[in-house]
Structure formats: structure tokens, C-alpha cells
Amino acid sequence: MRITRATLSDLPAVLALMRQMQQDDPWSQAFDEAIVRITLSELLPNARFGVVHLVWEEARPVAYLVICFDYSLEYRGKGAWIDELFVERTHRGKGIGTQLLELAEIAAAEQGAKFLHLEVSHGNRAIALYRRYGLVDHERYLMTKRIGE
């Protein structure tokens, strides 16, 4: 297995894995592939917004990680979010998720982030992995309002 930073040429591979993730743990917002293609096209070449990594088994991608950045006074400046972390079912339990969490922490620190965040659906089996890795539950919960459109 090897892990690479994704580029625009990897967009189809990332999208293919994202489709699989939607079957396991769909977003709260509708997955519109045309819009996701556009946003990935903006993200992949711009490390200021975030970074994407792919895990390859030979020539086939089997997992991916998306880290996006924000800025917060409460969290002392630049922050990093694990926006997406997905491992194909056939490759789970092999340590890939842990490797991607380690990579997320390293990549976030390299980009100057002070904290690493993620959100996960209630009941997701990966919560145990995230807790073992040292991520902690919040007293607060995420609330969202769609703006524009």
C-alpha cells in the first residue's frame, strides 16, 4: 500500500471512492456529483483550502482522506477538519484508518493548524477508532444553516 497526495488527475478515483462512502454513511446534504466534481476541482490544486490523499493497493485506490482548513479565535487560529475519511469495506481493520489519522495530524501541523477536528454520524463504527486515536467528544453539537441559493 502507498499513500499519495491527490492531484486533479486523481479526481475520478476520489469520486469513485466518494460514491462508495455515500452508500455507507451518506452526507446530510444531498450528494450531487456535478457539484462535488467542481468543488474537488477547486480543492485539489489549492492547499490553502485543504489537501486530499489517496491510499493505493497496487494501481487501485482503496481509501481516501480529505483535510480542509478554517480559522477560529476559540481554537487559536488555523484549524484543520477531517472532512472525509473512507476505507473500502474489504480493507477495514488493517490499520489504514489509523495511518490516515496520523497523516491528517501531520498534514494539519505542516499547514500551521493548531487543532484537528472531525464530525461523524451518530452510531458510526469509526467513532471507536477516533476515540482510540485521541479525538474527544464535545459538549456541543454541530448545527448548520444553508445560506445563499
N, C-alpha and C positions, 0 to 999 in steps of 0.2 A: 504494500500500500504506500502511496505517496500523496502528499498534500501540496497543492499549488494555489497560488493566488489567481483567481479567475480574471479573465480579460473579456473584452467584447466578443471575441471568437468563441468563448465558452458559454455565451448566452443560451443557446439551445440546450446544452447539458444542464444548466441551472434550472431552466424552465421545466425540463423533464422531471427533475427531482422535486421541484415545487408542486407539480401536478400530483405526484405520489403523496407528498406531505398533506395536501388538501384532502386526500381520502382518509388519512389517519387523524388529522387534527385541523379541521378547516378554520380559516380566519373568521373573525366576527364580521368583517366586511366581505362582500362578495369577491371571489377570485375572478377577476376579469383579465384574461391572459393578454389582451391587446394593451391594456393599461400597464400591467406588470412588465411587459416587454419594453415599454417606453421608460418606465422608472428604472428598470435594470440597466437600460442603455445610458441613463444619466449617472447611475451609481458606479458602474464598473470602471469607468476611466477616471473617477474623481474620488481620491482617498480622503478629501476633506469631508465628504458626506459619509463615507464608510468603506468597508472592504468586504470582499466575498472570497471564500476559499472553497475548493473542491477536494474531496478525497477520492482518489482513483484506485481501483483494483485493476491492474494492467491498463487497458485502454478504456475502461468503463467507469464513469463516475458513480459512487455508491453513497455519498454523503456530501452535505454542504453546510457552510456556516456563513451567516451574514451579520456583520457588525456595523451599526450605524451610530453616529455621534450627535450629541446635543450639547447644550451649555446650561448650567444651573448654578444659581447662587447657593442654594442649600447644599449642593454636592460639590462645592468648591471649584467650579469651572467646568471644563470639558468633561463630558461623561460619555460612556460607551454603552450601547444596548446590544445584547444578543437578540437581533431581530428575527433571525431564523436559525435553527439548528435541527437538521434532519439526517437520520441514518436509515437507509433501507432496512426493512424488517429482517432480511436474511443476514445482515451484517451487525445487528444489535447484539449487545452482550460481549463484544470483542474489544472493548476499550476505546472505540473510535469516538464516542461521545465525550469521554474524559479527555482524550487528546484534543478535541475541538474546544473544550472549555479552557484547557491550558493555552491553546493558541489564541483564543479570544482575549484572555488576560494579557498575554504578551503583546498582541497586536494593539490592544487598547492602550497599554502603557507606552508603546512606541509612538502612538499618535498623541500622547500627552493627556490621556483621560485619567481622572482621579478615582472614578468609581465604575464598576461594571454592573449593569442591570439586565434583567430579563423579565418578561411576563410569560406565564404559562397557564394553560387552561386548567381549571379545577379538575382533579381526577386523572390528569396526565401521568402516566407511569414514570416519565422522566423527572418528576419532582424529587424523587428519592435520590437520583443521580445529582441533581443540582444542590440538594442539601448536603450530600456527602462531600461535594466539592467546596462547600463553604458559603454558598449563597443562602441568605436567610429570608424567611417570610417577613412581610411588612405588616404593620398595624393598619396601614392604609390600603385602599384598593383602587385600582385604576378606573377612572371614569373618562369618557370620551364624548366629544360633540363634533360632528362633522360640520365643517364650515365651507363656505363657497358653494358653487354649483347650484 
